[in-house]
């Protein structure tokens, strides 16, 4: 075969031959008997369906109105006076453009006085929100991460209780947008928002997703954050990162490890959507990263398995805390660090070498957990 040359096309063909199976040659396996089980209704197991199939997750309260608000060439997005309002209004403007092809200008609330043909985006802390709530005699949603969204034929009012709530209101509003039907579009109608009043706030204070880092996943994670997690009001991201290419321990680098620059970009994107990012560095168990490239086997509880570190060896923590320090710096001193510690005795031998003899699984777990807590506290 000719060698592969750079810059030239390379063709390869793979032939797979599958021999047909002879049913008679297959061993007969007994079919387990299926017992009849009593079925009883458990209403709490079922989640309520999404009202009219339009909004996900379903809002706490929704009351339909009459008619619809029309988005057209005269429509403006009126923006409250604080950073939370500006961030949410930018998201609305960009997604109306990217998803529906609608170019809706913004206008600051301090100078835009019209009350018709406007989409008002403001956090509860702004003068804009207070003025509109007073004029419409509506009560704001005060629960954390909540919002009030009211659409009428003349205007749309969105007031968030805080930065997250204001942004979440935008994502609900976007689910209500219906583009004009092809062939029936009036000259001054681009899209419609059905009249309704929605009051919403989360049931769960923490709504988290756990993602893994590697060199191939950065684009997937970026799209997940922007197109799935944020629009569906996920507020916490646990980003597992022990295989990141840490500066202090290049001997542990693997080809598919995520570079620190890509981690920074993901963290910045998540925080732009008001998602708290919690780094996860697996510790005690799931420690393949510490022994990558057959490094530091003297720290392994069972060097033949390379799964858990020895919690009785002081050198273990020198390496572990190096990575903790670099992770905390990379993530901008986050509020929390996830340190794993699950399933450490599920593989290999535990408590059999000299440093750990006579210690129970519980003792070994506590030794590591207390050591880590003392360092991080």
N, C-alpha and C positions, 0 to 999 in steps of 0.2 A: 504494500500500500504506500502511496506517495505521502510524504510528510505534509502536515498542515502549515501553510504559509500565511503570514500576516497580510491583511488587505485583500486576500483572495477568497472566493466563495468556497465553502466546505459543505459537502453533501454526505449524508449518512443514511443507511437504511437498516432497519431492524426487522427481522422476521420472527414472529412468535407462532409456534406450532402448539396447538392444544389437542391432546388425544381425548377422544370421547370416552366417557366413563361407562362401564358396563354395570347397569343397575343390579344385575344379579350378583356382582362381585362385591357390592357394598354391604357392610355389616348392618344387620337389622337392629335398630335401636328402639327400645321400648318407648312408647308414647305415654307420658305421665298422665295419670287420671286427673281430670279437672273437677274439683268439687264445686258444688253450687254454693255460692256465698250469699249471705243476706246483704242486701244493699239498703242503706238508709241515707236519707237526705241530710246533708250538712251545709246549711246555707252560708256559714262563715267561710267555707272553703272557696266559694265562688266570688270573684271580683265583679263589681258592677260593670256593665258594658259601657262603652263610650257613648255619650249622648249623641244621637243622630249621626254617629260615625265620623264626626268632623274634627274633634279635638283629642289629642293624646299627649300627656295623660289627661283624664277627664277632670274638668274644674269642679271645685266644691259647689258652686252655685252658678246657674245659668238660666236666664229668663229671655226668651225670644221676644223681639219687638216686631214692629210693622215696617215693611219696606227695606231699603238698603242704602248704605252710603256709597256714592259713586266716586271712584278715583278717575280724575280727568286732567286735562292740561292746566286747569286753574288750581288744582289741589296743592297744598303746602303741608309739610311736616313741621309743626310748630314745636320748638325744643325748649324745655325748661332750662333754668339758669345754672345747674350744677353739672359736674362731670358724669354722674350716673345717667342723667337725661341725655347728654350729648352722646355717650357711648351707645345707649339703646337706640337713639334716633339714627345714628350711623348704621347700626345693624339693620334697621328697618329699611333705610334708603338703599343700602347695598343689595339686600336680598330682593327687594322689589325690582331692582334693575336686573340682577342676575337671573332670577327665577321667572319673572314675568315680563321682562323687557320694559318696565315702567321707570321713567326718569322723573322722580318727584322731588322737587327742590325742598330744602330746609329753610327755616326762618327762625331767628331767635324770638322767644316769647316777649322779650323786653321791647321789641319794635313792631311786632305783628299784632294788629288789633282786631282783624276780622274774626268773626265767630262762625262763618260759613265756609264750607269746603276745606276744612282743616283736619289734620290728624295730630292731636296734641300728645306729646310724649314727655312726661315729667315725673320726677320722683316726688314723694309726699313732702320732702323738705323744702321745695321751691315755692317762691311766690306765685309762679304760674299755676302750680297745682292748687294752691289755696284759693286763688281767684276763681278758677274753673269749678272747683268743688262748691264754692259759695254760690256761684251763679246757677249751677245745676241742682243745688240742694242735695247732693249726693254725699254719702259718708265714705271716707277712704277705708281701705283694708289696712289694718295696723299690724297684723301678724307678720313675723319675719318672712321675707321672701315672697310676700303676697302682692296682689295687684288688683285694681279695679279697671275693668275695660267696658266702656259703653259706646256702642255704635248706633247712631241715628241717621236718618237721611241727610242731615245737615252737617254733622261732625262726628269725629271719633275722639274719645277721651281715654287716655291711658295714664293712670297714676299708680306708680309702684311704691310699696312701703319702704323699700331700700334699693340699693343698686341691683341686687339679684332680682328682686321682684319686678323692677322696671324692665329689665332685659327679658324676664320670663313672660311678661305681658306682651312684648313684641313678638315672641315666638308663638304665643296663642293667636295674636292678631294675624300673623302670616298664614296660619292654618285656616283662617276665615276668609282669606282673599280668594275670589273667583274671577278669573279673567273673562272678559267679554267673549261671547261665542263668535267663532269665525263666521263672517257673512252677515252677522246681525249687529256688529259693533256700531254704535252711534258715534258721530264725529267727536263728541265730547265725553265719551265714556270709554275708559280703558279697562276698568275692572270694578268689581262690586264687593262690598263687605256687608253681609246680612245684619240687619239691626238686631241687637241683643245687648243685655247687660250681664257681665260675668264678674263674679267675685271669687277669687281663688287664692289659696295659700297651701303649702305642702302639708301632707299628713305626717311624713317622716322628716325629721330635721337633717338626717344624713342619708344621702342617696348616692351610693358609691359604686364605682366600677374598678376592677383590677386589671391592669394591662401589663404586659411584659415588654422589655426593651431588647431589641436587637437591631443590627444594621439595616435589615430589610423592611422593618415595620414602621419606619418614621412617617412615610407617606400615608400608610393605612391609619396610623394613630392620629395624624393631623386631620384626615377626613372624618374619622370617628368623632373627634372632639367637635369639629365645626358642624357636621351634618347630622350627627346622631345624639351625642351626649348633651351638648348645650341646648339644642332645640327641645329635647325631652326633659330638660330641667334637672339633669344630674349635677350635683354640686361638689362632689368629691372624687378625686382620681387617685387610686393607689398605684403608683408606678414602680414596678419591681425592677431594680437597677443594679443588682450585685455584679452582673457581667459587663457593666460599663467599663470602658478602657480607662481605668484610674491611673493618674499620673504617678502616684507613689508606688504602684506595684505593676510595672510593665510585664513582669514575668508571668502574670496571670491573664494577659490579653489573649483573646481568641479572635479569629478572623471575623466572626459575625457579631462581635461585641459592638454596642452602640458608642460612637464617639461622644465626648462630653458636649461638643457644640450642638449636636442634634438633640441631646437631652435638654439643654438650655432652651432651644427653640420650642420644644413641646411644652415645657413648663411655662414659658412666656405666653404661648397660645392659650393654654388652659386657663391661666390667670386672667387673660384678657376677657374670657367668658365667665369670670367670677367662679371658677372651679378651683377649690383648694386641692393642691397636689401634695400627697404624702409619699415620700420615698420609702420603698421596702427593700431592705438588705437582709436576705435570708441569713439566719444565725442559728447556731447549734445544730440543727438538721438542715437537709437540702443544701449541703455545703460543697457541692461539686465545684463551685466557683473558686473556693479557697485552695483546692487541690488541682486546678486546671493545669494542663501541661506537666502533670506529675510533680507539681511544686508543693512544698511544705507538708510532705507526708508525715513528718515527725509530729505534726499537730493533729493528725487524724486519730479518732477513737479506734477505728479499724482501718489501717492503711490498705488492706486488700479490697475494701469496699468504697472508701473515700466518700462517705456520706455525712458523717457527723464529726465535729471537732472535739478534742479532749477538753472538757470544761475545767479540768484540774491543772492544766498546763498554763502557767502565766504568759508564755510566749504566744499562745493563741490570741490573747486579747491585745497584744501589741499590734498584730496584723489587723485584727477585726476593728480596733478603734482607729487605726489609720484610715480604713475605708469609711467608717462612720463620719470621721471629721471631713473627709473630702466630699462625701455625699451631702452633708449638711451645708457645706459651703456652696456646692453646685446648685442645690435647691433653694439657696437664699435663706438659710436658717429657718426652715419650716416649723410650724407649730408642733408637729408630731413626726416621729420616725418609727416606722413599722420594723420590728426586729425579728419577725418570724417566730422561731422556737417551737414549731409544731413537728410532730412525727419523728423526733430525732432518734428514737430507739427502734424504728421500724425496719432498719436494714443494718446488717453487720452485727458485730459483737459490741456490747456496751458494758462497761464496768468490769472488764476482765484484765486490763493491764495494770501495772503496779500503781500508777497515780490514782486510779479510780477504784481499786479493789475494796470491797466491803461497803461501797456506797450504792444505795438504791437508785433506780431511775428517777425517783422524786428528788433525792438528794442532789443528783447531777444536774437535773433541770433547774432546781433552785439556785445552785451554785452559779450557773451561767446567768440566770435571770437577775439575780441580785447584783452580780458584778456589772452587768450591762446597765442596770438601773442606776447604780451608784455613779457610773461614769457619765450618764446622760442627764441625770437629774440636776 
